[in-house]
């Protein structure tokens, strides 16, 4: 019941639309229930009127049936259309609002949540479960009570049918078939288009969920919200187009259905007046034809539908109730221009309260423009340290300060806007290369994009592609090599131009040529910026102002490459283990080329 109460908060803005739909529904269901009254009038006031001649009775009958035809042909179709259209429009708008809320929620959830949750599960809740809740609006708030009223009012005992009157009743079947062919062919295509639009929303969402680290590191939540709203709006347009045609189909099909009893009334009245039909047969055909069983069948299926929709509500709210690990303080300020001085003050961190410490009492003072390289064995805590700087996680104790300000005292988005990250496996979206570079600055001009690509040593290979900067890179950049993806990632950092740079295994697992081009771009990028580097290949960080050896979450050694080599401690051993002197090095490659 709690889910239903909470769901009604999405329904509330459209309460007047729902009320209007219900009022129209009363007319929609009420008009067919005039049938027994028409039959009663024919029986009591026309057929049973002994003072009237047969000619007068026929004239009265023709006027009555003519008026009824006018009501069902002129008044009933628009009522049917608008009831269907308003009901579907309201349901789809409620789902649109829910998905918008859920996407905003997705962008605020912690990286810890995504590391523990399957992407498909998230998409299922946002797409499938939300879609299922629509049945609560359509069935629970609009249709159930109308069907119940229909059953209670209608009195049903179907009597044996007269042969010729049955022929009259099915005389409109060919028209039925024509209407089915006319409407359902396009309706099927519109349904496919609607499903495709929904699939595009799901595909976009799946990719954006995978790319949350990129969105976070570039502080692009608002931009991505706009991108998602564009996809969501496309689905809304397709859904409403489908709704419009579906409503027309219902209007025509139900009009044909209701004309059949009118034909029965006309012919049965004529036969009864001429003495060939009993009054009871007229009442049976008109009063009880499909007035009990259709709404009864709908009510039976509605109970199952409502149970499914409420279960989907529970799953939807279970997802919405996931708490945010990283939240801004009520008085958090926006981080304005910074120098880039970073201080780690006795930083301790663990991922879960019951888990062991990942970082232990880390203290470092990093000056503006200084390059700091973190090295050590895998699992030592290097990547964890740099994840704390943009507040992907919060420290368990201690503090991290930028220009003397605790990063927990500023708005997280403004903090990330001052940080650029190049990772080992950078996420590219399945759009154009230009769009992927613009992740660094969505409002950048074409000239600025090209300038950034040149700085990242990416312009040459982009220019050789069939559509150069308009080339689609495929999902997660599958159409590009690792080195090409890295250079695009570096280009968007040039475009962002942040004062703090983080490089996490940025040249790992690349061939020598790609590594040379990327290393050259990174050195250019790191110039005059405070830079943090995590690297496996120690040859790529020998130029760093300071190298920090991390083991088991603790700082073991720190100093320049020369100082640490002379110390002959842990760093010296790592360097020797890699046997860098015996392998082709980057310097060898540069000399050869």
Secondary structure, DSSP 8 states (H G I E B T S, - for coil): -HHHHHHHHHHHTTHHHHHHHHHHHHHHHHHHTHHHHHHHHIIIIIIT-TTS-HHHHHHHHHHHHHHHHHIIIIIHHHHHHHHHHHHHHHHHHHHHHHHHHHHHHHHHS-HHHHHHS-HHHHHHIIIIIHHHHHHIIIIIIIIHHHHHHHHHH---------HHHHHHHTTTHHHHHHHHHHHHHHHHHHHHHHHHHHHHHHHHHHHHHHTHHHHHHTT-HHHHHHHHHHHHHHHHHHHHHHHHHHHHHHHHHHHHHHHHHHHHHHHHHHHHHTTSS-HHHHHHHHHSTTSSHHHHHHHHHHHHHHHHHHHHHHHHHHHHT---SS---TT-B---S----EEEEEEEE-SSTTS--SEEEEEEEE-TT-EEEEE-STTSSHHHHHHHHTTSS--SEEEEEETTEEGGGB-HHHHHTTEEEE-SS----SSBHHHHHGGG-TT--HHHHHHHHHHTT-HHHHHTSTTGGG-B--GGGTTS-HHHHHHHHHHHHHHH--SEEEEESTTTT--HHHHHHHHHHHHHHHTTSEEEEE-S-GGGSTT-SEEEEEETTEEEEEE-HHHHHHHTSHHHHHHHHTTGGGS--HHHHHHH-
